[in-house]
Amino acid sequence: MLIVRHAKGGAQRKTQILDGISIAFADEPTPPVSVMSEPSLAVVGQGVKRTVLNGRPYDYHAGQYIVVSVDLPVIGQALEASVDKPFVVFTMRLKPAMIAPLLLETNNAARPPAFCGLAVSDSTPQLLDPIVRLLRLLDHPNDVRVLGPGLEREILWRLITGDQGALVRQIGLADGSLAHITRTVRWIREHYNEPMRIADLADMSGMSASSFHRHFRWATSMTPIQFQKQIRLQEARALLITRPGDVAEIGYLVGYQSPSQFSREYRKTFGAPPGRDAARLSATDSRTGTADSAL
């Protein structure tokens, strides 16, 4: 298989093709890892990937893809992978500046889905064709540099005109609701440990408080408070890997005033108290490496 050959072409588990485009592999199942997923396309070439958002799992297999339209706190892992049949995935960042011009070329005005944060679909031959042609260029670096951007544009076109076109189009609409929510999502990411006022976020998005709440859930499946909590807990988990003995201090650093509340919410999200989870993460990290399990 072409994608497997290139993904396993060296010691690296991730191969960069172009800016924002890569292929990665894992030769064994990976543990669940908390990450921030940016607007992107991921096509599974072999194996099974699971992405969990707000407690809901999204599984996608070989021949399927997932589209993410906004920065989201998710938990990801490769479910099926082995030395003989490694998990392999093609990933491409979805750039609003590249999507916007293509919107002028389509008359498709389908309504956006009820939930706009992410979706899983079966890959079509039309979508896979430019991906395969891009992979065939990997043995010729100059061809990738010259021809790659055109193939990236073709992949975007296939997305816009495919099953998840309504979702992808939202990414390129500068004045659309998703663009306004994206601004507030990024503010929360940058100020996750600070007090948050819904009225201020609504003003930032140019919406009323009720409209902002509705559109935020439409884009993220969460309320702003739930979203902030997920960011805080993800940041705490990352800190615990290097500072496993500072549980109370880390809770305070990410915005929790109550150690008991921090421990309770952490355990509910990750299945173990902070200290025990930190020990488990350290053991896993020493065996597989953090980057490997975040494929």
C-alpha positions as CSV (number, residue, x, y, z in Angstrom):
1,M,0.0,0.0,0.0
2,L,1.4,3.4,-1.1
3,I,0.7,5.3,2.1
4,V,2.1,2.5,4.3
5,R,5.3,2.4,2.3
6,H,5.9,6.1,2.7
7,A,4.8,6.3,6.4
8,K,7.2,3.5,7.3
9,G,10.0,4.7,5.1
10,G,12.2,5.6,8.0
11,A,12.5,5.7,11.8
12,Q,10.2,8.7,12.0
13,R,6.6,8.0,12.9
14,K,5.4,11.2,11.1
15,T,6.5,12.4,7.7
16,Q,5.9,16.0,6.7
17,I,4.8,16.4,3.0
18,L,3.9,20.1,2.8
19,D,3.1,22.8,5.3
20,G,0.1,21.4,7.2
21,I,0.1,18.0,5.4
22,S,1.7,14.9,6.8
23,I,1.4,11.1,7.1
24,A,1.9,9.1,10.3
25,F,1.9,5.6,11.5
26,A,1.8,3.5,14.7
27,D,2.7,-0.2,14.8
28,E,0.8,-0.8,18.0
29,P,-2.4,0.6,19.6
30,T,-1.8,3.9,21.3
31,P,-3.1,5.0,24.7
32,P,-5.7,7.8,24.8
33,V,-4.0,11.2,24.6
34,S,-5.6,14.6,25.1
35,V,-4.9,17.0,22.3
36,M,-6.2,20.2,20.8
37,S,-7.5,19.3,17.3
38,E,-7.3,22.2,14.8
39,P,-9.4,22.5,11.7
40,S,-8.2,19.5,9.6
41,L,-8.9,16.5,7.5
42,A,-7.7,13.0,8.5
43,V,-8.0,10.1,6.2
44,V,-7.2,6.6,7.6
45,G,-5.3,4.4,5.2
46,Q,-5.1,1.4,7.5
47,G,-6.3,0.5,11.0
48,V,-8.8,2.3,13.2
49,K,-8.6,5.7,14.9
50,R,-10.8,7.0,17.8
51,T,-11.5,10.6,18.5
52,V,-13.5,11.4,21.7
53,L,-15.2,14.8,22.0
54,N,-17.1,15.7,25.1
55,G,-17.4,12.0,26.0
56,R,-18.7,10.9,22.6
57,P,-16.4,8.6,20.6
58,Y,-16.0,8.9,16.8
59,D,-14.4,5.8,15.3
60,Y,-13.2,5.9,11.7
61,H,-11.6,3.0,9.8
62,A,-9.5,2.5,6.7
63,G,-11.3,4.2,3.8
64,Q,-13.0,6.8,6.1
65,Y,-12.1,10.3,7.0
66,I,-12.9,12.9,9.7
67,V,-13.3,16.6,9.2
68,V,-12.7,19.0,12.2
69,S,-13.9,22.6,11.6
70,V,-12.7,24.4,14.8
71,D,-10.1,24.0,17.6
72,L,-11.5,21.3,19.8
73,P,-10.2,19.6,23.0
74,V,-10.3,15.9,22.1
75,I,-8.9,12.6,23.2
76,G,-7.3,10.6,20.4
77,Q,-5.9,7.1,20.0
78,A,-5.1,4.4,17.4
79,L,-7.3,1.4,18.2
80,E,-6.1,-1.1,15.7
81,A,-2.4,-1.3,14.8
82,S,0.3,-3.9,14.5
83,V,3.7,-4.4,13.0
84,D,2.2,-6.4,10.1
85,K,-0.7,-3.9,9.7
86,P,0.3,-0.6,11.1
87,F,-2.2,2.2,11.7
88,V,-1.6,4.9,9.0
89,V,-3.3,8.3,8.6
90,F,-3.0,11.2,6.1
91,T,-3.6,14.5,7.8
92,M,-4.2,18.0,6.2
93,R,-4.8,21.3,8.0
94,L,-7.8,23.1,6.6
95,K,-6.8,26.7,6.0
96,P,-9.6,29.3,5.7
97,A,-7.5,31.3,3.3
98,M,-7.4,28.4,0.8
99,I,-11.0,27.4,1.2
100,A,-12.5,30.9,0.8
101,P,-11.6,31.3,-2.9
102,L,-13.1,27.9,-3.8
103,L,-16.4,29.0,-2.3
104,L,-16.8,31.4,-5.3
105,E,-16.6,28.4,-7.7
106,T,-19.5,26.4,-6.2
107,N,-23.3,27.1,-6.2
108,N,-23.8,24.5,-3.5
109,A,-25.6,26.3,-0.7
110,A,-26.6,23.3,1.5
111,R,-27.5,24.1,5.0
112,P,-24.7,23.5,7.6
113,P,-25.2,20.3,9.8
114,A,-26.9,20.5,13.2
115,F,-23.4,20.0,14.7
116,C,-20.6,21.7,12.9
117,G,-17.5,20.7,15.0
118,L,-16.6,17.4,13.3
119,A,-18.0,14.6,11.2
120,V,-17.0,11.2,9.9
121,S,-17.6,10.1,6.3
122,D,-16.6,7.4,3.8
123,S,-13.9,8.5,1.5
124,T,-14.9,8.7,-2.2
125,P,-12.7,7.8,-5.2
126,Q,-12.8,11.5,-6.1
127,L,-11.3,12.5,-2.8
128,L,-8.7,9.7,-2.6
129,D,-7.4,10.3,-6.2
130,P,-5.5,13.6,-5.5
131,I,-4.3,12.2,-2.1
132,V,-2.8,9.2,-3.9
133,R,-1.2,11.4,-6.6
134,L,0.3,13.6,-3.9
135,L,1.8,10.5,-2.1
136,R,3.3,9.3,-5.4
137,L,5.3,12.5,-5.6
138,L,7.1,11.8,-2.3
139,D,10.0,10.1,-4.1
140,H,10.5,13.4,-6.0
141,P,10.9,16.3,-3.6
142,N,10.9,19.0,-6.4
143,D,7.6,17.6,-7.8
144,V,6.1,17.9,-4.3
145,R,7.2,21.5,-4.0
146,V,5.8,22.5,-7.4
147,L,2.8,20.3,-7.8
148,G,1.8,19.7,-4.2
149,P,-0.1,23.0,-3.7
150,G,-2.3,22.3,-6.7
151,L,-3.2,18.8,-5.3
152,E,-3.9,20.4,-1.9
153,R,-6.4,22.7,-3.6
154,E,-7.9,19.7,-5.5
155,I,-8.4,17.9,-2.2
156,L,-10.1,20.9,-0.7
157,W,-12.4,21.1,-3.7
158,R,-13.4,17.4,-3.3
159,L,-14.2,18.1,0.3
160,I,-16.3,21.2,-0.4
161,T,-18.3,19.3,-3.1
162,G,-18.5,16.1,-1.0
163,D,-20.6,14.8,1.8
164,Q,-19.2,17.2,4.4
165,G,-19.1,20.2,2.1
166,A,-21.5,22.2,4.2
167,L,-19.2,21.8,7.2
168,V,-16.0,22.6,5.3
169,R,-17.5,25.7,3.7
170,Q,-18.1,27.1,7.2
171,I,-14.3,27.2,7.7
172,G,-13.9,29.6,4.8
173,L,-16.7,32.0,5.5
174,A,-15.0,35.1,7.1
175,D,-18.4,36.5,8.2
176,G,-20.0,33.2,9.1
177,S,-21.0,32.1,12.6
178,L,-18.2,29.6,12.8
179,A,-15.6,32.4,12.2
180,H,-17.1,34.4,15.1
181,I,-17.1,31.4,17.4
182,T,-13.5,30.6,16.4
183,R,-12.4,33.9,17.8
184,T,-13.9,33.2,21.2
185,V,-12.5,29.6,21.1
186,R,-9.0,31.0,20.6
187,W,-9.5,33.5,23.4
188,I,-10.6,30.8,25.8
189,R,-7.5,28.7,24.8
190,E,-5.2,31.6,25.5
191,H,-6.9,32.7,28.8
192,Y,-8.2,29.3,30.0
193,N,-6.9,29.9,33.6
194,E,-8.7,33.3,34.0
195,P,-12.3,34.0,35.0
196,M,-14.6,34.1,32.0
197,R,-17.7,36.2,31.5
198,I,-20.2,34.9,28.9
199,A,-21.3,38.5,28.2
200,D,-17.8,39.4,27.2
201,L,-17.5,36.4,24.9
202,A,-20.9,37.2,23.3
203,D,-19.7,40.8,22.6
204,M,-16.5,39.4,21.1
205,S,-18.5,37.3,18.7
206,G,-21.0,40.1,17.9
207,M,-23.9,38.1,19.2
208,S,-26.5,38.2,22.0
209,A,-25.7,35.9,24.9
210,S,-28.5,33.5,23.9
211,S,-27.4,33.4,20.3
212,F,-23.7,33.0,21.3
213,H,-24.6,30.0,23.6
214,R,-26.5,28.3,20.7
215,H,-23.8,28.8,18.2
216,F,-21.0,27.8,20.5
217,R,-22.7,24.5,21.2
218,W,-23.3,24.1,17.5
219,A,-19.6,24.4,16.8
220,T,-18.1,22.6,19.8
221,S,-20.9,20.4,21.3
222,M,-20.2,22.1,24.6
223,T,-21.1,25.2,26.6
224,P,-18.3,27.8,27.0
225,I,-17.9,26.7,30.6
226,Q,-17.5,23.0,29.6
227,F,-15.1,24.0,26.9
228,Q,-12.9,26.0,29.3
229,K,-13.0,23.1,31.8
230,Q,-11.7,20.7,29.1
231,I,-8.9,23.0,28.2
232,R,-7.9,23.4,31.9
233,L,-7.9,19.7,32.4
234,Q,-5.9,19.0,29.3
235,E,-3.3,21.6,30.3
236,A,-3.2,20.1,33.8
237,R,-2.6,16.6,32.4
238,A,0.3,17.9,30.3
239,L,1.9,19.6,33.3
240,L,1.5,16.5,35.5
241,I,3.8,14.5,33.2
242,T,6.7,16.7,34.2
243,R,5.6,17.6,37.7
244,P,3.6,14.6,39.1
245,G,4.1,15.7,42.7
246,D,2.6,19.2,42.4
247,V,-1.1,18.2,42.0
248,A,-2.6,21.0,44.1
249,E,-0.2,23.6,42.6
250,I,-1.0,22.5,39.0
251,G,-4.8,22.7,39.8
252,Y,-4.3,26.3,40.9
253,L,-2.1,27.1,37.8
254,V,-4.8,26.0,35.4
255,G,-7.5,28.0,37.2
256,Y,-9.0,25.8,39.9
257,Q,-9.4,27.4,43.3
258,S,-10.5,24.2,45.0
259,P,-8.2,21.2,45.0
260,S,-11.1,18.8,45.7
261,Q,-13.0,20.2,42.7
262,F,-9.9,19.8,40.5
263,S,-9.3,16.2,41.6
264,R,-13.0,15.3,41.2
265,E,-13.4,16.8,37.7
266,Y,-10.0,15.4,36.6
267,R,-11.0,11.9,37.7
268,K,-14.4,12.1,36.0
269,T,-12.7,13.1,32.7
270,F,-9.6,10.8,32.7
271,G,-10.7,7.9,34.8
272,A,-8.2,8.3,37.6
273,P,-7.1,10.9,40.2
274,P,-4.4,13.3,39.1
275,G,-1.5,11.7,41.0
276,R,-2.3,8.2,39.8
277,D,-2.9,9.3,36.2
278,A,0.4,11.1,36.2
279,A,2.2,8.0,37.2
280,R,0.5,6.0,34.5
281,L,1.3,8.7,31.9
282,S,4.9,8.7,32.9
283,A,5.2,5.0,32.5
284,T,3.5,5.1,29.1
285,D,5.6,8.0,27.9
286,S,8.8,6.2,28.8
287,R,7.7,3.2,26.7
288,T,6.2,4.8,23.6
289,G,6.9,8.5,23.6
290,T,4.3,11.3,23.8
291,A,4.4,12.1,20.1
292,D,3.7,8.5,19.1
293,S,0.5,8.3,21.0
294,A,-0.8,11.6,19.6
295,L,-1.1,10.4,16.0
